Amino acid sequence: MSNTDKTNRPPTFDEVEALRLAYIASRGTRREEELMQEFLDAAVAHQKGKPLFLLAHEAGTGKTMVLGGAIRELRKRGEAKFVYVTMNTDLIAQIQKDLADYGVDDVKFHTYSELSTKDLDTDGAILIFDEAHNVKNVGAETARANKAQDLMARAKMNVLASATLFENPVEARYLA
């Protein structure tokens, strides 16, 4: 799909395959190919109106890179508002540095501790929870998880990234 194609249709298999092959030719590694496919998957989920995209990988396997690529692809498709929640301000600095590799620089960052002290504006946003397992205890268990549910309900699309989205199937209810 060219950058001038303004239709709201998902890319065809051939278009995705052409992008994948061009990327491999320019970059060359299998892991990079896998990462590219994942951020294209996030863009396709967005185009199909899917409100939730899960990114579950072990620590150190490139979740931040997938998120950067996904933000870039979603921005190409007209999205402008991104809210990114992560563990702490040190991680925010590292993530901002990593996202700069994708030309991504105007994301609103927040920490999990801010969920209880600030009213985050997620109306119509792409909401990203890095280390999403921090909001899995929905119900009476934690105010943080309940606040996250409210933010997710107001967002246009939610992206949850974690090495451990849940350990017990009961904990998966925050994904509903």
C-alpha positions in Angstrom: 0.0 0.0 0.0 1.5 3.3 -1.0 1.6 6.3 1.3 -0.8 8.1 -1.0 -3.5 5.4 -0.7 -6.0 7.1 1.6 -8.5 4.2 1.7 -9.4 2.7 5.0 -9.1 -0.8 3.9 -6.6 -3.3 5.4 -3.6 -3.9 3.3 -3.8 -7.0 1.1 -1.6 -10.0 1.7 0.5 -9.1 -1.3 1.0 -5.5 0.0 2.1 -6.8 3.4 4.4 -9.4 1.8 5.9 -6.7 -0.5 6.6 -4.6 2.6 8.1 -7.5 4.4 10.4 -8.5 1.6 11.5 -4.9 1.1 12.3 -4.7 4.8 14.2 -7.9 4.8 16.2 -6.8 1.8 17.1 -3.5 3.4 17.7 -4.8 6.9 18.4 -8.5 6.7 17.6 -10.3 9.9 14.9 -12.8 10.8 14.2 -11.1 14.1 13.7 -7.7 12.4 11.3 -9.4 10.0 9.3 -10.7 12.9 9.2 -7.3 14.6 8.0 -5.7 11.4 5.2 -8.2 11.0 4.0 -7.5 14.5 3.7 -3.8 14.1 1.9 -4.3 10.8 -0.4 -6.7 12.7 -1.2 -3.8 15.1 -2.0 -1.5 12.2 -4.2 -4.1 10.6 -6.1 -4.6 13.9 -6.6 -0.9 14.0 -7.9 -0.7 10.5 -10.3 -3.6 11.2 -11.7 -1.7 14.2 -10.2 -4.1 16.8 -10.1 -2.2 20.1 -7.3 -4.4 21.7 -3.9 -5.5 20.5 -1.8 -7.8 22.8 1.9 -7.9 22.6 3.3 -10.8 24.8 7.0 -11.5 24.5 9.7 -12.4 27.0 11.8 -9.5 28.5 14.4 -8.2 26.1 12.8 -9.4 22.9 11.9 -6.1 21.3 8.5 -5.1 22.6 9.5 -1.4 22.6 10.7 -1.7 19.0 7.4 -3.2 18.0 5.5 -0.5 19.8 7.6 2.2 18.0 6.9 0.6 14.7 3.2 0.3 15.5 3.0 4.0 16.5 4.7 5.0 13.3 2.3 2.8 11.2 -0.8 4.0 13.0 0.4 7.6 12.6 0.6 7.0 8.8 -3.0 5.9 9.0 -4.1 9.2 10.5 -3.8 8.6 14.3 -2.3 11.5 16.2 -3.0 10.9 19.9 -0.9 8.4 21.7 -0.8 7.9 25.5 1.9 5.5 26.8 1.9 4.2 30.4 5.0 2.6 31.8 6.7 1.8 35.1 8.8 4.9 36.0 10.4 8.0 34.7 13.7 6.3 34.0 12.0 3.9 31.6 10.2 6.9 30.0 13.6 8.3 29.1 14.8 5.0 27.7 11.6 4.4 25.7 11.7 8.0 24.3 15.3 7.3 23.1 14.2 4.0 21.5 11.1 5.5 19.9 13.2 8.2 18.3 14.7 5.5 16.0 11.2 5.4 14.5 10.8 9.1 14.3 8.3 9.0 17.1 8.6 12.0 19.4 5.2 13.3 20.5 3.8 10.6 22.6 2.3 11.6 26.0 4.0 9.5 28.7 2.8 8.6 32.1 3.8 6.3 34.9 1.6 3.7 36.7 1.8 5.8 39.9 0.2 8.7 38.0 -3.0 6.6 37.4 -4.1 7.4 41.0 -3.0 11.1 41.0 -3.8 12.4 37.5 -6.8 12.4 35.2 -5.2 11.1 31.9 -6.9 12.2 28.7 -7.4 9.0 26.7 -10.5 10.0 24.8 -10.0 8.9 21.2 -6.3 8.0 21.9 -4.3 4.9 21.2 -3.5 3.9 24.7 -0.4 1.8 25.4 0.2 -0.1 28.6 3.8 -1.2 28.8 4.2 -3.9 31.5 0.4 -4.3 31.3 0.4 -6.9 34.0 0.4 -4.0 36.4 -3.3 -3.4 35.7 -4.6 -7.0 35.8 -6.3 -7.0 39.1 -9.7 -5.6 38.1 -12.6 -5.3 40.6 -12.1 -4.6 44.2 -8.4 -5.5 44.2 -6.7 -2.3 43.1 -7.6 1.3 42.3 -4.9 1.2 39.6 -6.5 -1.6 37.6 -10.0 0.0 37.9 -8.6 3.3 36.7 -6.9 1.5 33.8 -10.3 0.0 32.8 -11.8 3.5 32.7 -9.0 4.8 30.6 -9.2 1.8 28.2 -13.0 2.3 27.8 -12.4 5.9 26.6 -9.5 5.1 24.3 -10.0 4.4 20.6 -7.6 1.4 20.7 -5.7 -0.3 23.5 -2.2 -1.9 23.2 -1.1 -4.1 26.1 2.5 -5.2 26.2 4.0 -7.5 28.8 6.1 -10.6 29.2 3.4 -11.9 31.6 0.0 -10.6 30.6 -1.4 -12.9 33.3 -0.3 -16.0 35.2 -3.8 -17.3 36.2 -6.7 -17.3 33.7 -8.8 -15.4 36.3 -6.4 -12.5 35.9 -7.3 -12.2 32.2 -10.5 -10.5 32.9 -8.8 -7.1 32.5 -8.5 -7.9 28.8 -12.3 -8.1 28.4 
